[in-house]
Amino acid sequence: MALASALINITYSTRQKSKVEFNFDSANYLVNTIITGRKFEKLGLLLKDELKTLLDNVLLGDSYFTAEIKSLKRIVDDIKQDNESYYFIDEILKGTNTLERIAASASIIDFFVKNKSLAFIATHDIKLTEIFKDRADNIHFRESFDENCGLVFDYKLYSGRSSTKSAIKLLGIMDFPNEVVEKANRNIKYFEDNKSWA
């Protein structure tokens, strides 16, 4: 299993059409980087795309988080049926608070690991990469900054967890007030030094 992007269920079969569920908006980045239909055809796999975007629905009483856990539950159910599938999950449980996101995500990922699932899970939660450093392969994309283009990705996969941080730099590039960028830099420095927030 690898911590890498996009909730996709690809049933591993050469006799039947495979099902692919795109459940998050940034699914295409990882899928286009790692896997294309042509590459799957070379592996003897068939693909059937079923695009699903996760949205909250106030009228039905579904929050974004509820939509996420319904989607993850379909994957858990698929795993429990012993289907040989690939799962791509982008920003697992991003619709809830940090503490419960890490606790619940770690539990779900642990289930994937114990069941030997073929899962790629993207996260910006450094804690998750630390929790699973000996039980899952950490891979990452690298970004750089270009004066003309801003944030640039090469869309190549690298071993290990990412050590770069770009969010605060991107605030500056997007012309947030200097006081916001400077305070954000002070906050992150304080946290890195003290392991707590000021």
C-alpha positions as CSV (number, residue, x, y, z in Angstrom):
1,M,0.0,0.0,0.0
2,A,1.2,3.5,-0.7
3,L,0.3,6.9,0.8
4,A,-0.4,8.7,-2.7
5,S,-4.4,10.2,-4.7
6,A,-8.3,9.8,-5.7
7,L,-11.0,7.4,-4.5
8,I,-11.1,4.9,-7.4
9,N,-12.3,1.3,-7.3
10,I,-10.8,-0.7,-10.1
11,T,-12.1,-4.3,-10.0
12,Y,-9.2,-6.6,-11.0
13,S,-10.6,-8.8,-13.7
14,T,-9.9,-9.6,-17.3
15,R,-13.3,-11.2,-17.9
16,Q,-15.6,-8.5,-16.7
17,K,-15.5,-4.7,-17.1
18,S,-13.8,-3.1,-14.2
19,K,-15.4,-0.3,-12.3
20,V,-13.6,3.0,-11.5
21,E,-15.1,5.4,-9.0
22,F,-13.7,8.9,-9.0
23,N,-14.9,10.4,-5.8
24,F,-12.7,13.5,-5.4
25,D,-12.1,16.4,-7.7
26,S,-8.3,16.0,-7.8
27,A,-8.5,12.3,-8.8
28,N,-7.4,13.1,-12.3
29,Y,-4.0,14.3,-11.3
30,L,-2.9,10.9,-9.8
31,V,-4.8,8.8,-12.3
32,N,-3.2,10.7,-15.3
33,T,0.2,10.5,-13.6
34,I,0.2,6.8,-12.6
35,I,-2.4,5.0,-14.5
36,T,-4.1,5.5,-17.9
37,G,-6.6,3.2,-19.6
38,R,-4.0,2.3,-22.1
39,K,-1.6,1.1,-19.4
40,F,-4.3,-1.0,-17.8
41,E,-5.2,-2.5,-21.2
42,K,-1.5,-3.6,-21.4
43,L,-1.9,-5.3,-18.1
44,G,-5.0,-7.1,-19.4
45,L,-7.4,-5.0,-17.3
46,L,-10.6,-3.4,-18.5
47,L,-11.8,0.0,-17.3
48,K,-15.3,1.4,-17.0
49,D,-15.3,5.0,-15.7
50,E,-18.1,6.1,-13.4
51,L,-17.4,9.6,-12.4
52,K,-18.8,10.6,-9.0
53,T,-18.0,13.9,-7.3
54,L,-18.5,14.1,-3.6
55,L,-20.8,16.9,-2.6
56,D,-22.7,17.8,0.5
57,N,-26.5,17.9,0.2
58,V,-28.2,20.1,2.7
59,L,-31.7,19.0,1.5
60,L,-30.8,15.3,2.2
61,G,-29.0,16.1,5.4
62,D,-25.7,14.9,4.0
63,S,-22.6,16.9,4.9
64,Y,-19.4,16.6,2.8
65,F,-18.0,14.3,5.6
66,T,-21.1,12.0,5.3
67,A,-20.5,11.8,1.6
68,E,-16.9,10.9,2.2
69,I,-17.6,8.1,4.7
70,K,-20.3,6.6,2.5
71,S,-17.8,6.5,-0.3
72,L,-15.2,4.9,2.0
73,K,-17.8,2.4,3.3
74,R,-18.3,1.2,-0.3
75,I,-14.6,0.5,-0.5
76,V,-14.5,-1.3,2.9
77,D,-17.5,-3.4,1.8
78,D,-15.7,-4.2,-1.5
79,I,-12.6,-5.3,0.5
80,K,-14.7,-7.5,2.8
81,Q,-16.0,-9.3,-0.3
82,D,-12.4,-10.2,-1.2
83,N,-12.4,-8.3,-4.5
84,E,-9.0,-7.7,-5.9
85,S,-9.1,-4.0,-6.5
86,Y,-7.0,-0.9,-6.6
87,Y,-8.2,2.0,-4.4
88,F,-7.1,5.6,-4.9
89,I,-8.1,8.0,-2.1
90,D,-7.4,11.7,-2.3
91,E,-7.2,13.6,1.0
92,I,-8.8,10.9,3.2
93,L,-11.5,12.4,5.5
94,K,-10.7,16.0,4.7
95,G,-14.2,17.0,5.7
96,T,-13.7,16.7,9.5
97,N,-11.6,18.1,12.3
98,T,-7.9,17.3,12.5
99,L,-8.0,15.0,15.5
100,E,-10.8,12.8,14.4
101,R,-9.5,12.8,10.8
102,I,-6.2,11.4,11.9
103,A,-7.8,8.9,14.3
104,A,-10.4,7.7,11.8
105,S,-8.0,7.7,8.8
106,A,-5.4,5.7,10.7
107,S,-8.1,3.1,11.6
108,I,-9.3,2.9,8.0
109,I,-5.8,2.7,6.6
110,D,-5.0,0.0,9.2
111,F,-7.9,-2.0,7.9
112,F,-6.6,-1.6,4.3
113,V,-3.1,-2.8,5.4
114,K,-4.4,-5.8,7.4
115,N,-6.5,-6.8,4.4
116,K,-3.6,-6.4,2.0
117,S,-5.5,-3.9,-0.1
118,L,-4.0,-2.2,-3.1
119,A,-4.5,1.3,-2.0
120,F,-3.0,4.7,-2.9
121,I,-3.9,7.3,-0.3
122,A,-3.0,11.0,-0.7
123,T,-2.7,13.1,2.5
124,H,-1.2,16.3,3.7
125,D,-1.4,14.9,7.2
126,I,2.2,14.4,8.1
127,K,1.1,12.4,11.2
128,L,-0.4,9.7,9.0
129,T,2.8,9.3,7.0
130,E,4.6,8.9,10.4
131,I,2.1,6.4,11.7
132,F,2.4,4.1,8.7
133,K,6.1,4.7,7.8
134,D,6.9,1.0,8.5
135,R,3.7,-0.5,7.2
136,A,3.1,1.4,3.9
137,D,5.3,2.9,1.2
138,N,5.4,6.7,1.3
139,I,5.6,8.3,-2.1
140,H,5.1,11.9,-3.1
141,F,5.1,14.5,-5.8
142,R,7.6,17.4,-5.7
143,E,6.8,21.0,-6.4
144,S,8.9,24.0,-7.2
145,F,8.3,27.7,-7.7
146,D,8.8,29.4,-11.0
147,E,8.8,33.2,-11.2
148,N,6.5,33.1,-14.2
149,C,4.3,30.2,-13.5
150,G,4.2,30.1,-9.7
151,L,3.8,26.6,-8.2
152,V,4.9,23.9,-10.7
153,F,4.7,20.1,-10.3
154,D,6.7,17.6,-12.4
155,Y,4.1,14.8,-11.6
156,K,6.7,12.2,-11.0
157,L,6.5,10.0,-8.0
158,Y,9.4,10.0,-5.5
159,S,10.1,7.6,-2.6
160,G,9.5,8.7,0.9
161,R,7.2,11.4,2.3
162,S,7.3,14.9,1.1
163,S,9.6,17.2,3.0
164,T,8.6,20.4,1.2
165,K,6.0,22.9,2.3
166,S,4.4,25.3,-0.2
167,A,1.1,26.5,1.3
168,I,2.4,29.6,3.0
169,K,4.7,30.5,0.1
170,L,1.6,30.2,-2.2
171,L,-0.2,32.7,0.0
172,G,2.5,35.2,-0.9
173,I,2.4,34.4,-4.5
174,M,-1.4,34.9,-4.5
175,D,-0.8,38.4,-3.0
176,F,-2.2,37.8,0.5
177,P,-1.3,40.7,2.8
178,N,2.3,40.5,4.0
179,E,1.1,40.5,7.6
180,V,-0.9,37.3,6.9
181,V,2.1,35.6,5.2
182,E,4.6,36.7,7.9
183,K,2.3,35.6,10.8
184,A,1.7,32.2,9.1
185,N,5.5,31.8,8.8
186,R,6.0,32.7,12.5
187,N,3.2,30.3,13.4
188,I,4.8,27.4,11.6
189,K,8.2,28.2,13.0
190,Y,6.8,28.3,16.5
191,F,5.0,24.9,16.0
192,E,8.2,23.3,14.5
193,D,10.2,24.5,17.5
194,N,7.7,23.8,20.3
195,K,5.3,21.1,18.9
196,S,2.4,23.3,20.0
197,W,0.5,26.3,18.7
198,A,1.2,29.8,20.1
